[in-house]
């Protein structure tokens, strides 16, 4: 029998029988452990984001393993996984170093060397694509919360699941906002796109072109930059010459900072800049740019403004701040949700078998009230994309991101053009 295809009950019974044979006495049943690997860029240009995601993942495991009675989530009260004899989760974090090959190699190491029966995490879409391919070969469930390239759930993979929105889902909320602006007489027709040359950027650029027709829009500049570059002077000249009404970006933190630097160098400020997450959503970007970041918008899957009105989200955000002495952010919340989703599937499966956990993921149906996200819930379609996920738009105002769209749940008024 393969090592991973062992039921939880069989593991517990074997341990119990062995101990009884040695002592002749009845003993307490030992707890099984569900080992989950977690992928994050813990070094390199996205290390600050990777640290946030790891904290979110660790907090989810802490809530599951401890008796977190104050957390109103399904696995909060009580210790461990209740349907699986209160088995505990062991989380093994692995550094992908923003490398496709490293991401795939870490999956191999976690599964074959460390006994992981499932994998969660992932940030850069290209790295996640490579890691997901290796998980597919090993027949190991992979639950991703932080990579948005639409193609990740359009490849026909059997073992890959995404809890967060795809770029297409994020794109719909961004273009809905642009459509609202257009209906109010604001010029938003001319669009400039600045994106990285990897999966994240290329998929995002294609998505923007696909959705531009919603606002009768025209992509007047499509500037592709190297994911490792910090010289965007030529890109800025291309954007400025195109005279866009709005700039849409898909960049990592070094490129987002470089874009701001090069905008300042030529004294250019676009009427509006809206980011598809990435570097512009990194707290390190907001801190570094200070007042120069005012007015920049970004799409998110989680909002601190909304968390204040959701009992579960508020309790988790408070515990996060108490535990790590910093506020919870979107990256941490998405990682938390991916790991919590995997934990719920393992609980439903009551098994150490990757195949059983996968089956539980396929059939999972978590209502929105049982998550910390402003979503309808977690339920996967045939491509294993969560159909309950949705995005919101926030804007940097007075040094922090505030929820500005959808308007019916906004906590701050959208400022347009950028101040």
N, C-alpha and C positions, 0 to 999 in steps of 0.2 A: 504494500500500500504506500503511495507517495507520502512524504513527510507531512505535507500541508493538508492532505485529505483525511484528517483525523477529526472525528466529532468531539465536541466539548465533553460530552458524557464519557466517551471512551478514555480521554485523557484523565478525567477525574477518577474513574473507576480503577484504572491501572495504578494510579498513585496510591489510592486507598488500599487496594489489595496488597501491594508491595509492602506498605507500612504495617498492615495487620499481620502479614506473614512473619515479619521480623520481630514483632513485639507480642503477638498473641492477644493484643487488646484492641478495643474499639478506639478509633482516633477520629479527630475532627477532619472533615473532608478538606483537602487543600484547595486553594483558589487557583484556577487557571489564569493564564496571562495571554491577552491578545496583543501581539506585537505589530505596531503600525510604523512604517517608515514615513518621514516627513521631509520633503524636498524644499530647499530655500536657497537663494543666493546669499550666503552668509559672508562671502568675501567678494571683492570687486566693486564696481560702480553702483550696484544696487544693494549693497550690504545693509544700509539703514532700513530699506524695505524688508529685506530678508529677516532682520532682527524683529521687526514688527510682526511679520507672519509667524515666526517661531513662537513669539510670546502668545499670540492668539491661539495657536495650536496647543501650546502647553496649558493654557488656561482651560481650554475645553477638556483636556485630559484630567486636570485637577478637579473640575466640577463633577466629572463622571466618577472618578475614583473615590473622592471624599464624599461625606454626607453633607452636600451643599443644600440644606433644606430651605435656605433663603432665596435660592435661584429657581424661579418658576418655569423650569424647563423639564421635559419628560425624564431626563436622566440626572436631574439635580438632586432631589432627595434620595437618600440611601447610598450605599457604597457599591461601586462597580456596576456591572450590567445585570439587572435583576432577573432577566429571562435566561441568563447564562450562568446561573449559580454564583452571581455577583463577581464574575471574573473581572480582573483589573486590566486596564490598558497600559501598555508600555510604549512610549513614544521615542523613536530613534531619529534624531534630526541629522540630515546629511547636506553638506554644502555642494550646490551645483556649480558655484563659481561662474555663473552666467555662461556656461559652456554646454553645447549640445552633447558632446561626447561624455563629458563629466556627468551630466544628468542621467544619461542612459547607464553609465557605469555605476552610479550610486544606486540605481534601482537593482541592478544585478547584485551588488554587495549587500544591500539591505535584505534581499530575499534569500539569496543562497548562503550568505555568510552570517547574517544576523537573525534569520528566521521570521522575517516580516511576512504576514499573511495578507497585507494590503498596504497601499501607499496613498498619501495625501500630499497636498501642497502644490508647488510649482508656481513660477512667476512669469518669466519671459516665455512668450508663446512658442518660440523656436525650441527652447530647452524642454518645455513641456511636451512638445510634439515628439522629440527624440525619446524622452523618458517614457512617454505613453506607448511608443512602439515597442520598447523593451518590456514593459509590463504586459503588453499584449502577447508577446512571445512566451513569457513566463506564466501567462494565465493568472494574473494577479490583479485584483480590483485597484483602480487608481481614481481617486476622487479629487478633482481640481476645483479651487475656488478663485484663483487669482490670475488666470490666463484668459484673455478675451477673444483671441483670433477665432472667427466663426468656423474656419476650416477644421478646427480641432474636433468638433462634434459632427463633422460632415464627411469623415473618412471611413465610416462603417466599422469602427472599432467596437468590439464586444465587451471590453473590460474597462473602458475609459468613461468617466461620468464628470459632468461639470455642474456645480451648484450655482455659480454666479451667472450673470448675463453674458452673452456673447457680444462682440462689437456691433452686430446687427441689432441686438436688443438695446444696447446703449445708444446706437445711432438713431433709433426711432425716437427716443426721448429728446435727444439733442435737436433733431430736425423738427420735432413737434414744437420745441421752444422757438426755433428759427421761424417756423411757419406762423406762430403767434406774433412774433415781432413783425413779420411781413404784413400780416393782416392789420396791424396798427400803423402801417405806413413807414416802417423802418426798412432801409435798404439792406438786404441780406443776400442778394442774388449772386454777387461775385465772391467766389470761395477760393481761398488759397489753402493748400494742404501741405504740411511739412511732416514728414514721417521717416522712420528708420527703414533701413534696407532689408529687414528681416521679416519673419512671419507676422509679427505684430503690426509693423508698419505697412507692409504690402497688403495684407488682408484688410486693414483699416482703410487704406486709400481706395481700394476697390469698392468697399462698402459705401464710402462717402459719395463716390461717383454714382453708385446705384441709387442712393437716396436723394441726390441733389434735385431730381425732377420734382420732388414733393414741394419744393419752394420755387419751382421754375428757375433753378439755380444753374450756374455754370462754373466749373472748376477752371479758374484762370491761371492757376499755378499749381503744379504737382512736384514739389521739391523733395527728393529722396536724399537722405544723408546716411553716412555710415554709422552703425550702432556703436562704433568705437571712436567717432570723431568728436572733437570739441571746437572745430573751426567751421563756423556756419556763416562767415561773412558773405560768401557767394550766394548762399541761400537767402539771406536777408535782402540782398540786392534784387534777386529774382522776385521775391515776395513784394517788395516795395514797388518795383516797376509794374507789377500786375494790378496795383491799386485795388486790393480786395475789400469787400465790405466786412468780411470775417475771416480769421485765420483759424483753421482746425489743425490740431497737432496730435501726433502719436510718437512721443519721444521718451527716452529714459532720462534720469536725473542729470547726467553730465550734459546731454544735448539741450535739455530744457534750460539749464543755467547758461549755456553758451549762446542760445538763441536770445535770451534777455540781454546778455552782455553785448552782442552784436547789434541788436536793435538800438541800444543806448549809444553805441559807437557812432551810428549814423543819424542819431536823433530822430528815429522813426518809431511811431507807435500805431499799430493797426486800430481801427475802430473797435474791434472786439477780438479776443482770443479765447477759444474754447478748446480745452484739451480732452482727449480721450484717455483720462487717467495718466498712467506712466509717471514721468518725472515731475510734471506739474502738480501731481497729487501727493508727492512725497513731502512730508513735513519739513525735511531738510531743505527743500526748494523754498518753501514759504519763509523759513527762518533766515536763509541766506539772502533772499531778495528783499525782505523787509517791505518797506513802503512801495518799492518798485513793482511788487506783485499785485498791488491793489487792482481789483476789477477783473482779474483773470478768472475764467470759469472752468470747471471740470465736471465730467460725469462721475458718479459714484454709485456703489451698490448699497452703501450704508451711510447713515447720517447721524451725527451726534445730536443734531437738533430734533430729529424724530425719535431718537433713543430715549430722550427725556420723557416722552409720552407713551412709551411701551414698557410695561413693568419688567419683562424679561430682559430687554435690552438695557434698561436703566440699571438693573441689578448687576448684570454682567459688566457693564461699563464701570460701575462703581468698584466692583471687585478687581477689575483690571487696573484701575488707577491706584487702589490700595496695594495691590501686589507688585506693580512695576513702577509706581511713582511717576506716571505719565498718562495722558489721556488715550483712550482707545481710538483707533482710526480705522479707515476703510480697509486697509490691507490686513490689519489684525482681525477685523470682524469677518472678512471673507475666509481667512484661514480657520478661524474659530468655527465657522459654519460648515466648512468642508470636513473638518475632523469630527465635529458633533454629528454630522450626517452619517459618516462612516461608522461612528460608535453606535448610532441608532440601528444601522443595518446589521452590525455584528450582534447587537442585542436581540434583534428580531430573528436572526439566523440561529442564535444559541449554538454556534459552531466555530471551530478554528479552520474550517475548510474555506479557502478562497472562493470556490464555486458557490458555496452556500451564501457567503456574504454578498457575492455578486447578485445572486437571485433575490436576496432581500433588498438590495439597492434598486433593482428593476421594479419591484413591487412597492417601494417605499412611497408613502403619501403623508407628508408632515404638514399640518395646517400652519398658516402664517403666524398664528398666536404662539406656536411652539418653537419659534425661531427668534433671533434678535434682529432680523432683517426686515425692512419695509416691503415685504413681498407677500404674494398670495400663499407661499409655502414652498415645499420641496417635493416635486413629482417629476420624474424623468420621462421624456418622450422616447420614441423609437430610436433616436440618435443619441440618447442619454444626455440631452440638454435639459436642464431644469426649466419647465414651462412656467413655474411660479415666480421666477426671478424677474426683477425689473430695475431700471436705473432711475436716478434723480440727478439734478444739476445743482451744483453749489458754486458760489462766487466768493473770492477772497475779499472780505470787507473788514477793515481795521485789524488786519494781521491774521485772520483766521477764516476758514471756509464756512459759509453760511448757506443754508438751504434756500434756494430761490425758485425752483421749479420741480414738480408741477405747482402751479400757482395755488391750488386749493389746499396744499399742505405746506406752503412756503413759510419760513420763519423770518425772512428778510426780503426786502424789495430789490428786484434786479436792477442794477445800474448799467445803463447802456446809452451811449458808448462807454468804453472803459474810462474811469476817472483818470 
